[in-house]
Amino acid sequence: MDGRARTGTRWLLAAGLTVAGVTGAAAQERPGAVYAHGGVTIAHQNGAADGESQIYITAPGGTTAGWMAGGGVFVARHISIEGEWASSGTMTAREPSRYGLTYIEERRDRMLGVIVRFHTRPAGSADLEPVIGVAAVAHDRWSTTETSRPWLPAGQDVDVGPRIRYDTVTGAAFVCGADVRIGGSCLAVVPGFRARAVTRGEDLMAYYPGGFPRWSIGGGVAVRVVF
């Protein structure tokens, strides 16, 4: 291959890479483009701490790791709408109470939401993406009751009841936050922050008469693929 041929080949390769880059950027901002994402999360909720005495059963709190997955579609260059399915980890608290009773409470939140995402720089290598949405939150609860009988010999002085799973109670939530997309328009890493406010209806308070947290805050990191 002579020098002119090599030069022409290099120009063709450069042009091809340029076109591919432009096409990739366009994919991110094209209305109708579809994407999927999934990742890990960490969230904190207030609630009963392990070993903290409670007069009434209180929702356990803490910081737990969870996961999320979802997908969306661009309805305009700077706006997409997505669905998201997420789950917290299991929060656990041992709650000494009155009359020699101790409650071992476990709970987990599972969320199915609809999110509106705003893309400030959809074709850039980094993009700040505020999000806002609503979700249905399923609160799962397990409970074990221990009864102390100090007048009995050691080894027989605590009666441990069965671990009972209660029917799921579902509430509504308002979700807001912001993500930062880092990487290409077709494949990117997306760290972010979330805040969530949930309703506390009569059914939920019947589960936890000692209280249930309204707010959850946290963050996470996901991988996004744009098709």
N, C-alpha and C positions, 0 to 999 in steps of 0.2 A: 504494500500500500504506500503510494507516494505521499509527499508532504501535503499536497492540496486535498487529497482524499482524507488524510488524518484530520486536517483542519475542519473539513466539512462534517466529518463524523462527530467531532467534538461540539461543533455548533448545533448539530441536530440533537445530541444528548442534552446539551444545556437548554435548548428550546423545549425538549420533552419534559425535563424536570420543572421548568418554569410553568408550563401548561398544567402539569400534575399539581403543582402547588396552588395555582389559581383555582383549579377545579376543586381541590380539597377545601380551600377557604370558602368557595361558593357553596359547598355542601352544607356548611355550618349555618349559613344565612339564608338558604333557600326555603321559602314557605313550602311545607309538605315534607321536609326532611324528617326522618324518624331516628330516634336514638334510644339506647338502653343503657342502664347503669346498675351497679351493685357495689356494695362495700360494707365496711364495719363502722359501728357507731359506739359512742360512749355517752351516757346521760346520767344526770343527777336529779333526784327528787327528794324533797324533805319528807320526813315521816319518823316513825318510831325507830330508835336506835336499838341495836342488839343489847339485851340485858337491862333496858330502861323500863322501870315499872310503869304500868298503865292501869288506870281505873277501868276504862273501857277499851275494847279491842281497837287498836289504831293501825292504820295502814303502814307497813314497813317501808322505809326509805333507803336511800343510799346511792352509790355510784356503781353502775353496771355496764358491761359491754354487751352490745347487741349487733344486729345486722339490718340492712335495708336493701331493697331491690325495686326497680321500676323502669319506666320508659315514658317517652313523650313524643310530641310532634310539634314542629314549628308552625304556628298559625300566621306569623309575620316574621320579618327579619329579626326583630328584637324581642319577640314574645313566643314562648312555647307553653303548652299545657301538658301536664304529665300525671300519671297515676303512680302511687308509691305504696309499697307494702313493707312494713318494718316491725321489728320486735325488740323490746328491751330484754336485758337479762333478768334473772330471778332475784328479787329483793327479799331478804329474810331477816326476821327479828324475833328474838326470844323475849316475850313480854310477861314478866311476873305481875300477877294481879291479886285481887282479894280472895279470901276464903281458901288459901292454899292452892289456887289455880295458876298455872303458867300456860300462856298461849304461844305456840310456835307458828308464826304467820309467814306465809310465802305469797308473793304476788308477781305477776308479769303483765306488761302492757303490750298488746298487739294493735297496730294501727294500719288502716287502709285510708289513704287520703288522695285528694285532688289538689294539685299544686299549679299555680301560675308562676312561671319563671321569666325574669326580665334579663336579656342579654345585652349588656352595655357595649361590648366590643365583640360581636359574634365572629368576626373573621380574624381577630388578633390571636397572638400566641398565648395571651392571658386575658381572662374575661371575668369581671365582677358581675355576679348574678344574684340580685335580690330575689327572694321567693316569698310567696304568701299563699295560704290555702286553708282548707278545712279537712277534717278527717273524722272517721268513726273509730273509736278506741275501745277495744275489748279488754276488760280487766279480768284476768284470771286469778283465782284465789285458792290456796290450799291452807288447811289449818290442822294443827295437832294440839290436843289438850293434855297437859300433865297435871295430875292431882297429887299434892303432897299429903302424906299421912304419917306425921312424925312420931306417932305413938306406936308404930309398927317397927319391927326389927330392920336393921340396915339391909338393903337389897329388896325389901318389900314396902319401903316407905314412900315410893313414888309409883303411881299408876299411870302408864302412858297409853293414851287412847289411840285410835286409828288415825292415819293421815287422810283427811277428808278433802276432796276436791268439790268446790261449790260451783253452781251454774255460773257461766260467764255473764257479767253485767257490762252492757255497752253504753258508752256515752259519746258526746261530741267534743271536738277540740278545734281551736283556732291555732294555726301554725304559721310562724314567720321566721325569717333568717336570711342568710346570705352564703353563697358559695363562691369559690374562686376556681375557674377552670384554668389548668396549666397544661400546655402541650398543643398538639396539632388539632385541627378541626375535626378529624375523623377518630382520633384516639387521644384521650386526655385523662389526667388525674384531677380529681375534684375534691379538695378539702372544703369543709363548710361548718357552719354554726346553725343551731336551731333553738327556738324557744316555743313552748307549747302550753296553752292554757286549756284545761278540761272542765267540763261541767261536773257538778257534784249533785246529782239528783237524789231523791228519797231512797231509791233502791240501793245506791252506792253507799249512802250514809247508814243504811240498815246493816250493810256488810261491816262497816267500820264506824261505829258510833263515836269512837274516840277521835276521829278525824281522818281526812284524806287530802293529800296535797293537790293544789290546783295547778301549780306550775312545774314544768319539767324543762331543764336546759341541758344542752350538750353539743356535741360536734361529731365529726366523723370524716372519713375519706372514702371516696368511691372511684371506680374506673368507669369512664363513659365511652361508648362506641356509637358513632353516627353513621347511619347507613345511607 
